[in-house]
């Protein structure tokens, strides 16, 4: 199992890591990198996800890795040098609506528009499938994420236990 990257180094600002993170779509050959990014997210920002490290070790890792084999899903990692500093996923739900999943940006890479770039990339993926809207779920206590999504034009559309559901019509952007 890959070890999580050093949170202090994730999003480093010196040497060859200087500059804007690069977004990279992942496929089945990128299991190590996807695992490294997911472990970093769960380690650095456990409050942002329903899954935790114990879930990851109890079968969650295999479910996440299976997404890389799903031709209808999207897995994105933001890299600064060779270090993952962000991730986002896109899945088509059973009712056919594309969903933004697991957005995360390392603390050292926040405040530079990376979250917006990741969200936009997932929205473009959904739009390429002809979807009129995109959906997401955000934990009720995750005010920073909910604020970001609202700023990007997402509106509350329902709830599940512990989560707000939000949608955005594709082609529209919040102020």
N, C-alpha and C positions, 0 to 999 in steps of 0.2 A: 504494500500500500504506500502511495507517495506521502512524503512528509509535507506538512503545510509550510509555505515559505515563511521566513522571518517577517512578522508584521512590520517591524521597523524598516525593513528593506523594501517591502512591497511599495512600489511607487517611488523608489529612490530618485534622487535628483542629480546625482553626479555621474561623472564618467560617461560611458557609452549609453547610459539610460536617459540622458537629457533629451528633452523634446516632448512632443505630443505622443500619447499612446497610440498604437496602431491596432485597429480592430481586425480580428482574424476569425473567419468562419472555420469551425472545426468539423472533422469527420471521424470515422472509426479509427483511423491511424493516430488520432490525437488524444487517446484515452489518458495518457499520463498528464498532459497539459490540462485537460478538463478536470481531472481529479485534483491536481495541484490548485487550480483556481477555486474549485468548490470547497476544498479543505481550508484555503485561506479565508474565504467568505464565512464559513461556519465558525472558524477560530476567531477571527477579528470582529465579526459582527453577528454573534449568535442571536441577538435580540431581533434581528431582521427576518428570521426564517422560522417556519414551523418545524423543519427538520433540524436536529442538532447532531453533534458528533456521534452520540450513541446510536441515533437512527442510521447515520451513515455507515457505521460499522455493523449494524444489524440488518443489512440488506439494501439500504438506501444507495450505497455506492453502485451496486449492480443496476438498480433502476435508473440512476443518472447516466451511467455508461451506456445503457441500452438506448438512450435518446440519441446518441451519436450514430446508431445504426438505423434510426428511423428516418426515412427519406422525406417525410412530411414535416419534420422538426428542424429547428434552427438552434445551433449552439454557437455563441460568440464569446470570445475572450478579448479583452483589451490588454495589450502587452506594452510595457515600457522596457525597452531592451528585451531581455528574455524572461522578465518577471511578469506574471499576471497581476494586473492592478484593477481589473474589472471583468464582469461577465454578465450575460443576459441570455435568456433562452426564449424560444417561441415554440408553442405547441398548438396543434389543432385539437380543440376539445371534441368530445363525442357528438356534440350538437353542431359541429362544423365551424364554430367561432374560433378564430385564432386568439391565443392568449400570450401575453407577455409574462414571462416567468423569471424569477430569481435574479432580478437586477441587483448588482452590487458593485460598488467602487471602493477601493482601498482608501482609508482615511488620508494617506499622503497624496492621493491623486484627486481628491475632491475639490470642488470649487473651480474647476477648469472646463466645465461643460461636458465631461466624459459621460455622465449619466444620460444627458440629453442625446449625445451621439449614439449610445447604446439603444436607448428607447427608439430613436428615429430609425436605426437599422432594423429593429424588429418590426416596426410599423411598415417599413418598405417591404420587408419579407411578406407580411400579411397582405399588403396592397397588391403585390405581385400575384397573389392567389385569388384576386378579385373580391376580397372580403370588404364589406362596407364599413365594418367596425372592428375594433380590437378590445379585448377585455383583460383585466388583471384583478388580482386579489392582493390586498395589503393588510398586514396585521393591524388591528385597531390601535395599538400603542405606538405604531411607527409613524409619528407625526411628520418627521422630515421627508419620508418617502411620499406620504399622502400629499404634502405640500408641493413637492416636485411634480407629482402626477397632475394635480389640479392646475399648476402653472402651465403644464403642457397640454391642457385642454381635456383631461379626464374628469368625468363626473361620477358621483356615486350612483350606483344602479341597483344596489341590493346589499345583502349581508349574509354571511355564514358565521357560525360560532367563532368568535375571535378575529374575524376578518371583515373588511369593507370590500365589496365588489365595485369596480369602476370600469367604465367604458369610454371610448372616444371614437367618434365618427372619423374614419380615415379621410384625409384631404382637408381636414380642419385643424387649425393649430391655435392653442390658447395664446393670450397676449403675453 
